[in-house]
Every structure is written in structure tokens, then in C-alpha cells.
Amino acid sequence: MQDKPVDKKEILEELSKLHDLDHRYSDGRILGSMCTEAHPFAKEVYCKFLDTNLGDPGLFKGTKNIENEVIKSIGGLLSLDDACGNIVTGGTEANIMAIRAARNHARKYKGIVDGEIIIPESAHFSFKKAADMLNLKIVEAGLDENYRIDVDALKDVISDKTVAIVAIAGTTELGLIDPIEEVSKIAFENNIYFHVDAAFGGFSIPFLREMGYDLPVFDFSLPGVCSITVDPHKMGLAPIPAGGIIFRKKEYLEVMAVDSPYLTVKTQSTIVGTRLGASSAATYAIMKYFGKEGYGKLANEMMENTEFLYNGLLEMGYDVVCKPELNIVAFNHPEIETNLLAEKLEDLGWKVSVAKCPKSIRVVLMNHIKRAHLKELLEDLKEIY
Ligand SMILES: Cc1ncc(COP(=O)(O)O)c(C=O)c1O
């Protein structure tokens, strides 16, 4: 740090130069991100709440009410009245909270001390962080031929140490929905905590289902589901950071509570102490502003773009990994190796993401990728072919 204060203008110029090194969503070239540019109204509201701290909710009662309302509102979308939970920094923190609740619950009510969590091979790496922090062993359940959790493989790995089962509604690499109804039944019958990671799909599946899309049920209407991660900062168009963790029962928050002596509340269940109220306020604002109708329109548009890219790739002879269920398309060239294809696309200015399972180029059709960008992409892929 320098000794003397620096003029604002100079600082802003310096920051602006660094900011210019960033890629911009608006260029339509970022193909693999599950985040996108937040809606301007959500950003406006976010800035108004920058000083609020939900870590000390007695001081920010209004903002705490906003968080409660957002959680109830997301819970409502997921067939749960009186939902509880928190707006957190993202899917990672939401998943860590869910697994912590499951571990503590199993420790308290079943006496499990060296627990295991069962996750599908397609699970996001945040569960590896959760297991590491919470001293749990990860047991992976394999996938079926359609890249969804293999229910028989799952049954095989359940043990008396299992503290949680996880399934995904909108996998990170392929956007697929696990057979959540079947998994819920298994978890319920075995009295095991079941967490659904809908970080990506949570802000589109409910709307698409209402519009008549044939997508499976994944929410609290299934009795085995104990918690769901839903991220407003992905398909919800809220500013980063905004993740959501919704619990079926208050007791899942209670088993995580620690005393918080110097604050305005007696206990705290979240991982983070001081935490932004701005994320809750911005999410509240954008959910009101869009309503189900607005989100439905958005999700449908993303699906139409998905279909457009999918058909374009098939017409050219590219191998598409699976028929998209949500707005992700993963593909390969029949002969060119995936990394080489990714390099060729990068050379043409595309910011490409390579999926691991199966190895493929993965395009997440977010709001910043418009039809014109897709036409350009298909042109470039035609050249490469
Ligand atoms: C299914 C799923 N869960 C969790 C996460 C982690 O979310 P975040 O990056 O917001 O922590 C992601 C991120 O892409 C995801 O796709």
C-alpha cells in the first residue's frame, strides 16, 4: 500500500484498465458460464442495501424480513409452505449448509460419528469441499447410460454410516435431472436425509413445468426431500453472490446453531457470520419484477435457443452427447479431439468450457447468448467441420 492518498480519478482509471481485461457477458462469447449479467433493476436494489448485515439481524429487521420473504417465495415455487433457510453466497455454500445439517442431524438423532454422503458421479465439486470440511467420506454412486444417477448403484452403497444422499436437478455439465422421485422414495424408506442440488435448475424447472414442458418433479412435494439448493445468481438473474438453501423443517437449521453471544440474536446457523443483505433484497426485487410469467418467458427463450443450437449441431454432423433436458448442450466433433476442438474455438474468440463426463464441449445457454451469437458459433463450427 502506498503512503499517501491517491486521487479518485487516477484510481478509477487504473481499475477500469484492469476491468477491461475481463470478458464481458454482453459479447455473447462466454459459452460455459452458469452465471450471467444480472438484471439492471436487481443491481440497482443491490446497491441500496450494501451496508446491511444479516449476520446481526436484530439491527436489520427490515432486511431480515426481506430474506424471510424470499425464502418463503422460493419455497412456494418448490411446493413448500413456510419454508426456512437462507440466501447465501452461492450453490457451494448452500450445499455445505445442507450437508452440515444432515451430518449434525444424523449425529444427534442416530449417533453417527464417522458419516458418509452418497453423491452421483455427476455432482458438483462443492460436495467434495463439504465432505472435506465436515470430515465426511464421499461415496459416489455411478451413472446410468443416460448420465443420471443409477438408482440400483445408489441402493448398493447405502450403509449405516450414510448421513445424506444427494441428487441433482440440472447437472453442472449436462443440465440433466436425476430420477429424484425414485431417490426420494429410497431415502424416505431408509430414513436418510435427502438433499437436492437444484442450484442451476431451481429457477427454471418450476416455470418450464408450468408451461407444459415434460420435466420430472424434483421438489418438496416428494416426502423424502429435506433440503434444496436454488441459486438466484444463475437462472434467477440476481447479482453475484446469491445462492439459496431451503430446508423443509426448522430443526435442520437448529441442529447447526451455535451461540452468538455479542449479537442481537442468540444463535447463528449460517456458515458465514457477517453476510450481505443486498443479495436478499436484490433477489426479492427481481422475483417480484419478473413474477412467474417473466421467469417462464426467460426459461422458455433459453430452451428455444438450446433447441436451435442442438438442431444446428446435428444437421452439421456433430455428435451431441444427449438430448438437452435444460439449457445445456454438450457435443463433440466426430473426429477432432475435444481439447483440440476447444482450442480452435478459443482461437476464434469463444470462451469454451470442456465437460469431463463425457469429455465434450459444453455450452450453457444463458441469457447473454443471443440467437445472433449462436448463428456465428454455428458458422464457425461449420468452418471447422
Ligand atoms: C449443480 C451445481 N451445484 C452447485 C454449484 C456451485 O455454485 P456456486 O459456484 O454458486 O458456488 C454449481 C455451479 O455451477 C452447480 O452447477
The ligand as a Gaussian input file, in Angstrom:
#p B3LYP/6-31G(d) Opt

LIG

0 1
 C      -25.385000     -28.053000      -9.735000
 C      -24.470000     -27.047000      -9.105000
 N      -24.369000     -27.002000      -7.772000
 C      -23.567000     -26.133000      -7.143000
 C      -22.823000     -25.236000      -7.862000
 C      -21.914000     -24.261000      -7.138000
 O      -22.442000     -22.981000      -7.229000
 P      -21.544000     -21.686000      -6.900000
 O      -20.490000     -21.642000      -7.959000
 O      -22.543000     -20.576000      -6.971000
 O      -20.973000     -21.855000      -5.553000
 C      -22.893000     -25.234000      -9.267000
 C      -22.086000     -24.301000     -10.042000
 O      -22.045000     -24.298000     -11.220000
 C      -23.743000     -26.170000      -9.894000
 O      -23.832000     -26.256000     -11.212000

